[in-house]
């Protein structure tokens, strides 16, 4: 299984970015999908998840600003990030998890830097 994340970059506070992650080598539609991030010096934290059925959940810090979506036909999970804040800075990782076996796959990460 390979996950390729892209879309990170440098943006000013208040700006937006769209992250995408393309998966190969697995049955994409049978996995819950997530985005996590790791800020410098901090532990990796959950940002957003979308289940097989399309239900979503977000960290309180990003609710109302970020939107996770999935396209099973394109094996892609995306994260639309609006109204970015400096505290959103970090490396963002996509994640696939099979809800029955709990087998998990991680992408390589894409860096997001929000300047104040």
One Martini backbone bead per residue (centre of mass of N, CA, C, O) as a GRO file, in nm:
protein
  116
    1UNK     BB    1   0.096   0.037   0.023
    2UNK     BB    2   0.027   0.371  -0.106
    3UNK     BB    3   0.089   0.714   0.004
    4UNK     BB    4   0.018   1.037  -0.153
    5UNK     BB    5   0.106   1.350  -0.048
    6UNK     BB    6  -0.033   1.682  -0.117
    7UNK     BB    7  -0.033   2.065  -0.090
    8UNK     BB    8   0.166   2.195   0.055
    9UNK     BB    9   0.289   2.500   0.235
   10UNK     BB   10   0.302   2.852   0.209
   11UNK     BB   11   0.101   3.066   0.427
   12UNK     BB   12  -0.105   3.297   0.522
   13UNK     BB   13  -0.294   3.417   0.735
   14UNK     BB   14  -0.624   3.330   0.612
   15UNK     BB   15  -0.571   3.117   0.429
   16UNK     BB   16  -0.529   2.845   0.183
   17UNK     BB   17  -0.560   2.481   0.155
   18UNK     BB   18  -0.508   2.168  -0.038
   19UNK     BB   19  -0.523   1.841   0.048
   20UNK     BB   20  -0.383   1.531  -0.081
   21UNK     BB   21  -0.454   1.165  -0.113
   22UNK     BB   22  -0.308   0.885  -0.269
   23UNK     BB   23  -0.406   0.551  -0.327
   24UNK     BB   24  -0.243   0.222  -0.330
   25UNK     BB   25  -0.298  -0.132  -0.293
   26UNK     BB   26  -0.609  -0.095  -0.218
   27UNK     BB   27  -0.932  -0.087  -0.076
   28UNK     BB   28  -1.040   0.215  -0.025
   29UNK     BB   29  -1.358   0.189   0.050
   30UNK     BB   30  -1.268   0.003   0.325
   31UNK     BB   31  -1.178   0.284   0.456
   32UNK     BB   32  -1.078   0.484   0.682
   33UNK     BB   33  -1.011   0.841   0.696
   34UNK     BB   34  -0.717   1.059   0.759
   35UNK     BB   35  -0.595   1.347   0.938
   36UNK     BB   36  -0.276   1.449   1.046
   37UNK     BB   37  -0.062   1.621   1.290
   38UNK     BB   38   0.279   1.774   1.334
   39UNK     BB   39   0.425   1.964   1.545
   40UNK     BB   40   0.678   2.112   1.671
   41UNK     BB   41   0.733   1.924   1.961
   42UNK     BB   42   0.486   1.737   1.896
   43UNK     BB   43   0.227   1.545   1.875
   44UNK     BB   44   0.032   1.359   1.709
   45UNK     BB   45  -0.280   1.465   1.554
   46UNK     BB   46  -0.604   1.487   1.506
   47UNK     BB   47  -0.812   1.639   1.255
   48UNK     BB   48  -0.956   1.418   1.050
   49UNK     BB   49  -1.251   1.219   0.962
   50UNK     BB   50  -1.363   0.948   0.733
   51UNK     BB   51  -1.581   0.724   0.664
   52UNK     BB   52  -1.717   0.489   0.473
   53UNK     BB   53  -2.008   0.646   0.506
   54UNK     BB   54  -1.918   0.975   0.551
   55UNK     BB   55  -1.842   1.038   0.821
   56UNK     BB   56  -1.750   1.309   1.041
   57UNK     BB   57  -1.448   1.439   1.212
   58UNK     BB   58  -1.321   1.695   1.441
   59UNK     BB   59  -1.125   1.903   1.560
   60UNK     BB   60  -1.189   2.176   1.741
   61UNK     BB   61  -0.964   2.365   1.600
   62UNK     BB   62  -1.114   2.309   1.289
   63UNK     BB   63  -1.388   2.380   1.312
   64UNK     BB   64  -1.521   2.548   1.026
   65UNK     BB   65  -1.239   2.525   0.835
   66UNK     BB   66  -1.244   2.222   0.780
   67UNK     BB   67  -1.251   1.969   0.502
   68UNK     BB   68  -1.343   1.643   0.451
   69UNK     BB   69  -1.279   1.411   0.173
   70UNK     BB   70  -1.402   1.163  -0.069
   71UNK     BB   71  -1.276   0.954  -0.357
   72UNK     BB   72  -1.319   0.637  -0.459
   73UNK     BB   73  -1.254   0.657  -0.769
   74UNK     BB   74  -0.958   0.810  -0.688
   75UNK     BB   75  -0.825   0.739  -0.417
   76UNK     BB   76  -0.919   1.007  -0.241
   77UNK     BB   77  -0.808   1.240   0.008
   78UNK     BB   78  -0.924   1.549   0.152
   79UNK     BB   79  -0.814   1.891   0.267
   80UNK     BB   80  -0.983   2.173   0.349
   81UNK     BB   81  -0.813   2.485   0.427
   82UNK     BB   82  -0.929   2.747   0.618
   83UNK     BB   83  -0.837   3.000   0.797
   84UNK     BB   84  -0.547   3.008   0.866
   85UNK     BB   85  -0.311   2.932   1.123
   86UNK     BB   86  -0.018   2.914   1.283
   87UNK     BB   87  -0.121   2.652   1.450
   88UNK     BB   88  -0.133   2.474   1.169
   89UNK     BB   89   0.142   2.404   1.180
   90UNK     BB   90   0.283   2.125   0.991
   91UNK     BB   91   0.267   1.783   0.951
   92UNK     BB   92   0.077   1.607   0.714
   93UNK     BB   93  -0.120   1.307   0.751
   94UNK     BB   94  -0.225   1.026   0.605
   95UNK     BB   95  -0.499   0.782   0.666
   96UNK     BB   96  -0.555   0.428   0.690
   97UNK     BB   97  -0.843   0.231   0.813
   98UNK     BB   98  -0.946  -0.077   0.910
   99UNK     BB   99  -1.220  -0.134   1.114
  100UNK     BB  100  -1.172  -0.443   1.171
  101UNK     BB  101  -0.846  -0.492   1.173
  102UNK     BB  102  -0.680  -0.207   1.216
  103UNK     BB  103  -0.532  -0.147   0.976
  104UNK     BB  104  -0.250   0.073   0.903
  105UNK     BB  105  -0.183   0.371   0.704
  106UNK     BB  106   0.085   0.586   0.585
  107UNK     BB  107   0.199   0.873   0.492
  108UNK     BB  108   0.473   1.106   0.440
  109UNK     BB  109   0.391   1.390   0.422
  110UNK     BB  110   0.294   1.744   0.453
  111UNK     BB  111   0.392   2.073   0.458
  112UNK     BB  112   0.274   2.331   0.685
  113UNK     BB  113   0.290   2.695   0.659
  114UNK     BB  114   0.196   2.960   0.886
  115UNK     BB  115   0.196   3.296   0.865
  116UNK     BB  116   0.165   3.612   1.050
   0.00000   0.00000   0.00000
